[in-house]
């Protein structure tokens, strides 16, 4: 299977969008001008500050790297390095002088077993395969002229999805979900001994509990989560478990359903548009305002339970019984069009998720309410299967 086939769709979509942003283009042009003058000195720095692992010194590590290179269909010379550190870490650098450089901390090489290390190697090589270095996130976020808040949030969101793609590349190389999960457990806990026994299902329950905490209307992720470049380790394991259940792994879940399910997990680290003051957030709220009332009105008018759900989103007393619901229905297409122009697919999925919450206010979602949501999802370009999952997830979180 070609590595492009397993790349996370939201990674690819955000990657292509970010490459068109003026700030990203400007920084990439600056980097290109510097590179035209000669090597940046990366390899010289690695040779001076770390140990290059030759095939004679580390034959098993090179064997695993060679297998990953073959699996990911790469064609570039690779150099491996190790540096002293008690922290588990690995990194892949942008190619220089026709070589790709991957570096590991000493504790990671000593604490990870073969399949666990193979996942890490495949993950790092995945960043190169998917050209993640084309988005110079470090320059953009830490440069002399930091980018605006909207672009910053998109960069952090893209970085998290890029990690999901790299994880899939690593899992594709390792072909051992238990080993992959153990590797992420070790990264999260720092544990390698036998005192604590790793349990995959117990580890995944952390994601379930996060989902339950975030399930209330308007309950977005804490702000510090928005500015994280990596998904939390339990979320990464959950995303890889879904990958393993998909047709790309060892199961039958379709690629579209996989991406929808992963988006549901990743939304745990995204800001709530219900509180944001950006143009995008405002128009997402305008859409939810009209769409939620249209959904509620689809079956026997708007009930008291649905009014309570509506006010959970928009505030106590925000429902006006004199609202012209028919006029709101007329404006719905315009609100959908504007939201689609401004918001990303993950953001539109947040609106659909909240519509599902609204539809359950009276205890269950009726067929008429489902029809309205399907129509809205079609116009937004959100898969109908996301509605199925969002409705099922609230009843039976797994």
HUBELQUI-V369502 format. One record per residue. N is the residue number from 1. PSI is psi as a letter, one per 30 degrees, with the letter a starting at -180 (none if undefined). OMEGA is omega in whole degrees, 0 to 359 (NA if undefined). Layout:
BEGIN
N PSI OMEGA
N PSI OMEGA
END
This chain:
BEGIN
1 k 179
2 k 183
3 f 179
4 f 183
5 f 184
6 g 181
7 k 178
8 k 185
9 e 180
10 e 172
11 e 183
12 e 182
13 e 180
14 e 177
15 e 181
16 e 179
17 e 182
18 e 181
19 f 180
20 f 183
21 k 181
22 e 181
23 e 180
24 e 179
25 e 181
26 e 181
27 e 178
28 e 177
29 e 178
30 e 179
31 e 180
32 e 179
33 e 178
34 e 182
35 f 178
36 f 181
37 f 179
38 l 181
39 k 181
40 f 181
41 g 180
42 e 185
43 e 177
44 e 180
45 e 180
46 e 180
47 e 183
48 f 190
49 f 180
50 a 181
51 k 176
52 k 181
53 j 177
54 l 178
55 e 178
56 e 181
57 e 186
58 i 184
59 e 181
60 e 179
61 e 178
62 e 178
63 e 180
64 e 178
65 e 179
66 e 179
67 e 178
68 e 178
69 e 179
70 e 181
71 e 183
72 g 173
73 h 180
74 l 179
75 i 180
76 k 177
77 k 185
78 k 173
79 k 182
80 k 181
81 l 174
82 k 178
83 l 184
84 k 176
85 k 175
86 f 181
87 k 175
88 k 180
89 l 175
90 l 180
91 k 177
92 k 183
93 l 175
94 k 183
95 k 176
96 k 181
97 h 175
98 g 180
99 k 173
100 k 184
101 k 177
102 k 183
103 k 180
104 l 170
105 l 181
106 e 182
107 e 179
108 e 180
109 e 182
110 f 186
111 f 183
112 k 176
113 l 190
114 e 183
115 e 177
116 e 179
117 e 179
118 e 175
119 e 181
120 e 179
121 e 179
122 e 177
123 e 182
124 e 177
125 e 178
126 e 178
127 e 178
128 e 182
129 e 182
130 g 174
131 h 180
132 f 178
133 f 177
134 f 176
135 j 186
136 i 189
137 e 179
138 e 178
139 e 185
140 e 184
141 f 185
142 g 181
143 a 182
144 e 180
145 i 182
146 k 181
147 l 180
148 l 185
149 e 181
150 e 179
151 e 179
152 e 180
153 e 179
154 e 177
155 e 179
156 e 179
157 e 179
158 e 182
159 e 180
160 e 178
161 e 176
162 e 177
163 e 177
164 e 177
165 e 180
166 e 176
167 e 179
168 e 177
169 e 179
170 e 179
171 e 178
172 e 179
173 e 185
174 e 181
175 h 182
176 j 185
177 e 180
178 e 179
179 e 178
180 e 180
181 e 178
182 e 179
183 e 180
184 e 175
185 e 179
186 e 178
187 e 182
188 e 188
189 f 186
190 g 183
191 k 175
192 f 184
193 a 184
194 f 183
195 e 179
196 k 181
197 k 181
198 k 176
199 j 185
200 e 184
201 e 177
202 e 179
203 e 181
204 f 180
205 f 177
206 e 178
207 e 178
208 e 182
209 e 175
210 e 180
211 e 180
212 e 179
213 e 184
214 g 189
215 f 182
216 k 179
217 k 177
218 g 182
219 i 179
220 l 178
221 k 174
222 k 187
223 e 182
224 f 179
225 f 183
226 f 187
227 h 176
228 k 180
229 f 182
230 k 171
231 l 175
232 k 186
233 e 177
234 e 178
235 e 178
236 e 178
237 e 178
238 e 179
239 e 178
240 e 174
241 e 176
242 e 177
243 e 180
244 e 179
245 f 185
246 l 177
247 f 176
248 f 179
249 c 183
250 g 184
251 a 186
252 f 180
253 k 183
254 l 179
255 e 180
256 e 180
257 e 176
258 e 182
259 e 178
260 e 181
261 e 179
262 e 177
263 e 178
264 e 178
265 e 185
266 f 180
267 f 178
268 f 181
269 g 184
270 k 182
271 l 176
272 k 178
273 f 182
274 f 180
275 f 183
276 l 181
277 g 177
278 l 179
279 e 180
280 e 181
281 e 181
282 e 182
283 f 172
284 e 177
285 e 178
286 e 178
287 e 180
288 e 181
289 e 182
290 e 185
291 e 182
292 e 179
293 e 176
294 e 177
295 e 181
296 e 184
297 f 186
298 f 182
299 j 173
300 h 176
301 a 185
302 j 184
303 l 178
304 e 179
305 e 180
306 e 175
307 e 178
308 e 179
309 e 179
310 e 182
311 f 173
312 e 177
313 e 192
314 f 177
315 l 181
316 k 178
317 g 182
318 f 177
319 k 179
320 k 182
321 f 178
322 g 178
323 k 178
324 j 184
325 e 180
326 e 177
327 e 176
328 e 179
329 e 179
330 e 183
331 f 188
332 e 182
333 e 179
334 e 179
335 e 176
336 e 182
337 e 181
338 e 179
339 e 181
340 e 180
341 e 187
342 e 189
343 l 175
344 l 177
345 e 177
346 e 179
347 e 179
348 e 177
349 e 177
350 e 178
351 e 180
352 e 177
353 e 180
354 e 174
355 e 177
356 e 176
357 e 179
358 e 184
359 f 181
360 g 186
361 e 182
362 g 176
363 e 178
364 l 179
365 k 180
366 l 179
367 e 180
368 e 178
369 e 178
370 e 179
371 e 179
372 e 180
373 e 177
374 e 180
375 e 178
376 e 179
377 e 179
378 e 182
379 f 178
380 f 184
381 g 177
382 k 181
383 k 177
384 f 181
385 f 178
386 e 178
387 e 178
388 e 183
389 e 182
390 e 179
391 e 181
392 e 185
393 e 182
394 f 181
395 e 183
396 i 179
397 k 179
398 none NA
END
